[in-house]
Amino acid sequence: MISVRHLFSVPAAVCRLKRKTYQMSTSQFHTSNVLRRQSAKLYDKGAQSLLYYLTAGGVFIAGLSYAAVPMYRIFCQTTGLGGEVQVGHDAEKVANLSKRPDRILTVKFTSDTAAGMQWNFKPQQAELKVIPGETALAFYTATNPTDKPIIGVSTYNVIPYEAGPYFNKIQCFCFEEQMLNPHEQVDMPVFFYIDPDYDDDPKLYRKDEIILAYTFFEAKEGFTMPIPGYAQKNH
């Protein structure tokens, strides 16, 4: 026979077990909340640090993009590398150039605009036939189709790269800011010649095609290109 004491002791044990289970569940819930809050804090700190790094990286890349144009120009004009053309020639030297009529070269003109640049930019002629030692004149056209003024600056290159030192520009619009008012259109001249020594370079034997490539970038208002004095007098 089960005694009355045993009947009352069983529910009491069950109650103690429930209280212990409830205390354990409450403790686990509290621990879970603490861990969740700590994880959220760590995630917020990590996201904030990532945002700082991304912002700093964006500013750094933007700074490099503005600094790249003048640095590239100075480097190429100083070293003659990268297919950069030569600029700055006195009138007497140009007038006394010896021509090489037996070597006919084809100069092709290409144009491009950087991302975000809203100008329409294109050459007026697809190509010109020239001979080494003879001056030639080409034109590009730039149009601002927007309702706001836009300032642009251009860079250029020559292909093949070996032809760069022989491609001499007497007058051009490169590396200088050009502002076009809304819906304004301008013609931009390129006055150049190919040095007669082009015909004597063995690396350019049978290379009778030269590409002059221009790219226009948008420049912020007030942005100036740091050109040193020795480069200015040769431009």
Stockholm file with secondary structure:
# STOCKHOLM 1.0

chainA/1-235         MISVRHLFSVPAAVCRLKRKTYQMSTSQFHTSNVLRRQSAKLYDKGAQSLLYYLTAGGVFIAGLSYAAVPMYRIFCQTTGLGGEVQVGHDAEKVANLSKRPDRILTVKFTSDTAAGMQWNFKPQQAELKVIPGETALAFYTATNPTDKPIIGVSTYNVIPYEAGPYFNKIQCFCFEEQMLNPHEQVDMPVFFYIDPDYDDDPKLYRKDEIILAYTFFEAKEGFTMPIPGYAQKNH
#=GR chainA/1-235 SS CCCHHHHHHHHHHHHHHHHHHHHHHHHHHHHHHHHHHHHHHHHHHHHHHHHHHHHHHHHHHHHHHHHHHHHHHHHHHHHCCTTCCEECCCHHHHHTCCCCTTCCEEEEEEEEECTTCCCEEEESCSEEEECTTCEEEEEEEEECCSSSCEEEEEEEEEESGGGGGGEEEEECCTTSCEEECTTCEEEEEEEEEECGGGGGCGGGTTCCEEEEEEEEEECCTTCCCCCCHHHHHTC
#=GC SS_cons         CCCHHHHHHHHHHHHHHHHHHHHHHHHHHHHHHHHHHHHHHHHHHHHHHHHHHHHHHHHHHHHHHHHHHHHHHHHHHHHCCTTCCEECCCHHHHHTCCCCTTCCEEEEEEEEECTTCCCEEEESCSEEEECTTCEEEEEEEEECCSSSCEEEEEEEEEESGGGGGGEEEEECCTTSCEEECTTCEEEEEEEEEECGGGGGCGGGTTCCEEEEEEEEEECCTTCCCCCCHHHHHTC
//
